[in-house]
Amino acid sequence: MMINRPEEPKSTLEQIFDFYEKNAKKLNRLFKWTGIILVTLLVSHLCILGYNRYVYNSQLKRTANQIAQLVDNVRTTYAVHTETKTDIMKLMAQSNTMPDFLVKDGKLYNVYGGTIAVSSSLPVEDRAARQMLPTFKIAYQGLKKEVCVALAKLNWGDEKSGLIATAVGYIDGTGIDTALRDVEEEREKSEVEIKTKSGEIKKINRPARILPTVGKPGDQFNPSPFGDMLAQSGCSCGSQRACSFALRYYTYVRKRK
């Protein structure tokens, strides 16, 4: 006499294999299209990243070339107008030395959509020649942080090419461009008042102020080009297009013997 024993329940793995055997064609088709979609998305993502990097590098290269040309144009304008050196933008417009590719509605714009500020700056004393040398400054505004950092780390020349300083910063809440302001700042000594034990008030000079947002060619502590750490901390505009990069040059390249 045969006894019908109940079948043992199948394991989860066996159930999965049974399901696959019954639906093999559908599952294979699903796996195939899923793989195609994933590969397509991956390739598309890599293409987008590559294109964005290409655009980024191209814009950076264009900016470097444009700044070099703008410096030459400013110097040409100063060479023609030797007497009045106040409103350089106006003089450039009158002299037709304003680069056409940067002009829009009478203003200068960079490739990132921000404005370009150009103005005269304070003269620098040449102690050896015993004379004051005229200077000017340029600021590229409306930059993203990564662009500001990249520009700060580029080599914009040395003392022989007339570079005085570069600076990084941002447009603050009052509309002041801190880079354009700081690039003109020298290491100033300021007086402070102290009270002696006898009650007398004396004035003393504080140590020279060092601005970490300003780099100078050959400077031991804050050189130009900037190091990554100082560039990152100086371009403190977050994710907004509010960073600024400024340069300051002598109006005329000095000839050294």
Summary of the structure (lengths in Angstrom):
residues: 257
radius of gyration: 31.4
end to end distance: 120.7
largest distance: 125.6
contacts: 694
relative contact order: 0.13
helix: 39%
strand: 24%
